Amino acid sequence: MIATAKRGLGHYCLTGFSLLVLFFLIAPILIIIAVSFSPGEMIMFPPKGLSLRWYHNYFNDPNWMGATHVSIVVALLTAICSLVLGILVSIGLVRGKFIGKNLLRALLMGPLIVPKIVTAVGLYFLYMHLRLLGSLMGLVIAHMLIAVPYVVMIMTAALYGFDRRLEWAARSLGASSPKVLWYVSWPMLRPAVISAALFAFIESFDDIILSLFLSQLTQPTLPRQIWVNVQQFIDPTIAAVSTMMTLVSVLGLGLVVMVQWLTARRTKQMTG
């Protein structure tokens, strides 16, 4: 009975501490969301009333809309290119047999280990010589350096768990390679592909360090536009934009969870 009581007390203490940490992490986001609905000219918490004024200002400001357009275009191109390159690299790492495979895998994870500011400074001087500084293609390539490792991690995990006997069985029954890819491989790897694409998109969409060094001031990304506005003047529009960016990230992660849940449910129904 004493041991049970101790376990119960420890459980409640751990639960309380976990909730406290969770609140500490979420509190800044909740404050920003509340401030974004403030009717006043200055950022203050708690807001004195509720208003959509600053969301209206965001959607009607050409600077904010231009930065949003740039961020979306860069993030989409980054997600697509990173997905294609990451899948090809993952197939080579999982199914290929060559010398230095482990070294290549470690090098691919390098951008996640090296501080992003170091990567940004190095690319800045490299782009000056290559005349890519301030170009859309240069920014996409820079974001790919950070996004590809996420794609490789997700896809290699999925490929290691993929049973290749399903492909062999389909081919033994006369299915062509395109049919095997579409009817066998794609349904099994689809959750990982969607998750990898969403992670690459979010990583690019939220980046500010690479954008500060490599994007043009006349065509900034959304995080850089926030940084510029903070340097010049602060109004609740920044809170509204931050709320929108948080919503994009939350929706992306929610979609990943939903895809994984639907896949697990379908697998359970098929095996059940």
Contacts in CASP RR format, 6 or more apart in sequence:
PFRMAT RR
TARGET T0000
AUTHOR 0000-0000-0000
METHOD contacts of the structure
MODEL  1
MIATAKRGLGHYCLTGFSLLVLFFLIAPILIIIAVSFSPGEMIMFPPKGL
SLRWYHNYFNDPNWMGATHVSIVVALLTAICSLVLGILVSIGLVRGKFIG
KNLLRALLMGPLIVPKIVTAVGLYFLYMHLRLLGSLMGLVIAHMLIAVPY
VVMIMTAALYGFDRRLEWAARSLGASSPKVLWYVSWPMLRPAVISAALFA
FIESFDDIILSLFLSQLTQPTLPRQIWVNVQQFIDPTIAAVSTMMTLVSV
LGLGLVVMVQWLTARRTKQMTG
29 246 0 8 1.000
31 45 0 8 1.000
32 239 0 8 1.000
32 242 0 8 1.000
32 243 0 8 1.000
32 246 0 8 1.000
33 239 0 8 1.000
33 243 0 8 1.000
33 246 0 8 1.000
34 45 0 8 1.000
34 46 0 8 1.000
34 47 0 8 1.000
35 43 0 8 1.000
35 44 0 8 1.000
35 45 0 8 1.000
35 47 0 8 1.000
35 236 0 8 1.000
35 239 0 8 1.000
36 54 0 8 1.000
36 55 0 8 1.000
36 236 0 8 1.000
36 239 0 8 1.000
36 240 0 8 1.000
36 242 0 8 1.000
36 243 0 8 1.000
37 47 0 8 1.000
37 49 0 8 1.000
37 50 0 8 1.000
37 51 0 8 1.000
37 52 0 8 1.000
37 54 0 8 1.000
38 44 0 8 1.000
38 47 0 8 1.000
38 48 0 8 1.000
38 49 0 8 1.000
38 51 0 8 1.000
38 54 0 8 1.000
38 236 0 8 1.000
38 239 0 8 1.000
39 47 0 8 1.000
39 48 0 8 1.000
39 49 0 8 1.000
39 50 0 8 1.000
39 51 0 8 1.000
39 53 0 8 1.000
40 47 0 8 1.000
40 48 0 8 1.000
40 51 0 8 1.000
40 53 0 8 1.000
40 236 0 8 1.000
41 235 0 8 1.000
42 234 0 8 1.000
42 235 0 8 1.000
42 236 0 8 1.000
43 234 0 8 1.000
43 235 0 8 1.000
43 236 0 8 1.000
43 238 0 8 1.000
43 239 0 8 1.000
53 236 0 8 1.000
54 235 0 8 1.000
54 236 0 8 1.000
54 237 0 8 1.000
54 239 0 8 1.000
54 240 0 8 1.000
55 240 0 8 1.000
57 237 0 8 1.000
57 240 0 8 1.000
58 64 0 8 1.000
58 237 0 8 1.000
58 240 0 8 1.000
58 241 0 8 1.000
58 244 0 8 1.000
59 65 0 8 1.000
61 237 0 8 1.000
63 225 0 8 1.000
64 222 0 8 1.000
64 225 0 8 1.000
64 237 0 8 1.000
64 241 0 8 1.000
66 219 0 8 1.000
67 220 0 8 1.000
67 221 0 8 1.000
67 222 0 8 1.000
67 224 0 8 1.000
67 225 0 8 1.000
68 222 0 8 1.000
70 136 0 8 1.000
70 215 0 8 1.000
70 219 0 8 1.000
70 220 0 8 1.000
70 221 0 8 1.000
70 222 0 8 1.000
71 204 0 8 1.000
71 205 0 8 1.000
71 221 0 8 1.000
71 222 0 8 1.000
71 223 0 8 1.000
72 205 0 8 1.000
73 136 0 8 1.000
74 136 0 8 1.000
74 139 0 8 1.000
74 140 0 8 1.000
74 143 0 8 1.000
74 204 0 8 1.000
74 205 0 8 1.000
74 221 0 8 1.000
75 143 0 8 1.000
75 201 0 8 1.000
75 202 0 8 1.000
75 204 0 8 1.000
75 205 0 8 1.000
76 201 0 8 1.000
77 136 0 8 1.000
77 140 0 8 1.000
78 140 0 8 1.000
78 143 0 8 1.000
78 144 0 8 1.000
78 147 0 8 1.000
78 200 0 8 1.000
78 201 0 8 1.000
78 203 0 8 1.000
78 204 0 8 1.000
79 147 0 8 1.000
79 197 0 8 1.000
79 198 0 8 1.000
79 200 0 8 1.000
79 201 0 8 1.000
79 204 0 8 1.000
80 197 0 8 1.000
81 140 0 8 1.000
81 144 0 8 1.000
82 143 0 8 1.000
82 144 0 8 1.000
82 147 0 8 1.000
82 148 0 8 1.000
82 150 0 8 1.000
82 151 0 8 1.000
82 196 0 8 1.000
82 200 0 8 1.000
83 151 0 8 1.000
83 193 0 8 1.000
83 196 0 8 1.000
83 197 0 8 1.000
83 200 0 8 1.000
85 144 0 8 1.000
85 148 0 8 1.000
85 151 0 8 1.000
86 148 0 8 1.000
86 151 0 8 1.000
86 152 0 8 1.000
86 155 0 8 1.000
86 196 0 8 1.000
87 151 0 8 1.000
87 155 0 8 1.000
87 193 0 8 1.000
87 196 0 8 1.000
89 108 0 8 1.000
89 148 0 8 1.000
89 152 0 8 1.000
90 151 0 8 1.000
90 152 0 8 1.000
90 155 0 8 1.000
90 156 0 8 1.000
90 159 0 8 1.000
91 159 0 8 1.000
93 101 0 8 1.000
93 104 0 8 1.000
93 105 0 8 1.000
93 152 0 8 1.000
93 156 0 8 1.000
94 156 0 8 1.000
94 159 0 8 1.000
94 160 0 8 1.000
95 159 0 8 1.000
105 152 0 8 1.000
108 148 0 8 1.000
108 149 0 8 1.000
108 152 0 8 1.000
109 149 0 8 1.000
109 152 0 8 1.000
109 153 0 8 1.000
110 149 0 8 1.000
111 119 0 8 1.000
111 145 0 8 1.000
111 146 0 8 1.000
111 148 0 8 1.000
111 149 0 8 1.000
112 146 0 8 1.000
112 149 0 8 1.000
116 146 0 8 1.000
116 207 0 8 1.000
116 209 0 8 1.000
116 210 0 8 1.000
117 209 0 8 1.000
119 142 0 8 1.000
119 145 0 8 1.000
119 146 0 8 1.000
119 210 0 8 1.000
120 142 0 8 1.000
120 209 0 8 1.000
120 210 0 8 1.000
120 212 0 8 1.000
120 213 0 8 1.000
120 214 0 8 1.000
121 213 0 8 1.000
123 142 0 8 1.000
123 145 0 8 1.000
123 210 0 8 1.000
123 213 0 8 1.000
123 214 0 8 1.000
124 133 0 8 1.000
124 213 0 8 1.000
124 214 0 8 1.000
126 132 0 8 1.000
127 133 0 8 1.000
127 134 0 8 1.000
127 135 0 8 1.000
127 138 0 8 1.000
127 214 0 8 1.000
132 138 0 8 1.000
132 141 0 8 1.000
133 214 0 8 1.000
134 214 0 8 1.000
134 215 0 8 1.000
134 216 0 8 1.000
134 219 0 8 1.000
136 219 0 8 1.000
138 214 0 8 1.000
139 210 0 8 1.000
139 211 0 8 1.000
139 214 0 8 1.000
139 215 0 8 1.000
139 221 0 8 1.000
140 204 0 8 1.000
142 210 0 8 1.000
142 214 0 8 1.000
143 203 0 8 1.000
143 204 0 8 1.000
143 207 0 8 1.000
143 210 0 8 1.000
146 203 0 8 1.000
146 204 0 8 1.000
146 207 0 8 1.000
146 210 0 8 1.000
147 199 0 8 1.000
147 200 0 8 1.000
147 203 0 8 1.000
147 204 0 8 1.000
148 200 0 8 1.000
150 196 0 8 1.000
150 199 0 8 1.000
150 200 0 8 1.000
150 203 0 8 1.000
151 196 0 8 1.000
151 197 0 8 1.000
151 199 0 8 1.000
151 200 0 8 1.000
154 192 0 8 1.000
154 195 0 8 1.000
154 196 0 8 1.000
154 199 0 8 1.000
155 189 0 8 1.000
155 192 0 8 1.000
155 193 0 8 1.000
155 196 0 8 1.000
157 192 0 8 1.000
158 188 0 8 1.000
158 189 0 8 1.000
158 191 0 8 1.000
158 192 0 8 1.000
159 189 0 8 1.000
162 185 0 8 1.000
162 188 0 8 1.000
162 189 0 8 1.000
166 184 0 8 1.000
166 188 0 8 1.000
167 180 0 8 1.000
167 184 0 8 1.000
167 185 0 8 1.000
170 179 0 8 1.000
170 180 0 8 1.000
170 183 0 8 1.000
170 184 0 8 1.000
171 177 0 8 1.000
171 180 0 8 1.000
175 183 0 8 1.000
175 184 0 8 1.000
190 259 0 8 1.000
190 263 0 8 1.000
191 259 0 8 1.000
191 260 0 8 1.000
191 263 0 8 1.000
194 255 0 8 1.000
194 256 0 8 1.000
194 259 0 8 1.000
195 256 0 8 1.000
195 259 0 8 1.000
195 260 0 8 1.000
198 252 0 8 1.000
198 253 0 8 1.000
198 255 0 8 1.000
198 256 0 8 1.000
199 256 0 8 1.000
201 252 0 8 1.000
202 248 0 8 1.000
202 249 0 8 1.000
202 252 0 8 1.000
202 253 0 8 1.000
205 222 0 8 1.000
205 245 0 8 1.000
205 248 0 8 1.000
205 249 0 8 1.000
206 223 0 8 1.000
206 245 0 8 1.000
206 249 0 8 1.000
207 221 0 8 1.000
207 223 0 8 1.000
208 221 0 8 1.000
208 223 0 8 1.000
208 224 0 8 1.000
208 226 0 8 1.000
208 227 0 8 1.000
211 220 0 8 1.000
211 221 0 8 1.000
211 223 0 8 1.000
211 224 0 8 1.000
212 224 0 8 1.000
212 227 0 8 1.000
215 221 0 8 1.000
215 224 0 8 1.000
217 228 0 8 1.000
220 228 0 8 1.000
222 241 0 8 1.000
222 245 0 8 1.000
223 245 0 8 1.000
225 241 0 8 1.000
226 238 0 8 1.000
226 241 0 8 1.000
226 242 0 8 1.000
229 235 0 8 1.000
229 237 0 8 1.000
229 238 0 8 1.000
230 238 0 8 1.000
END
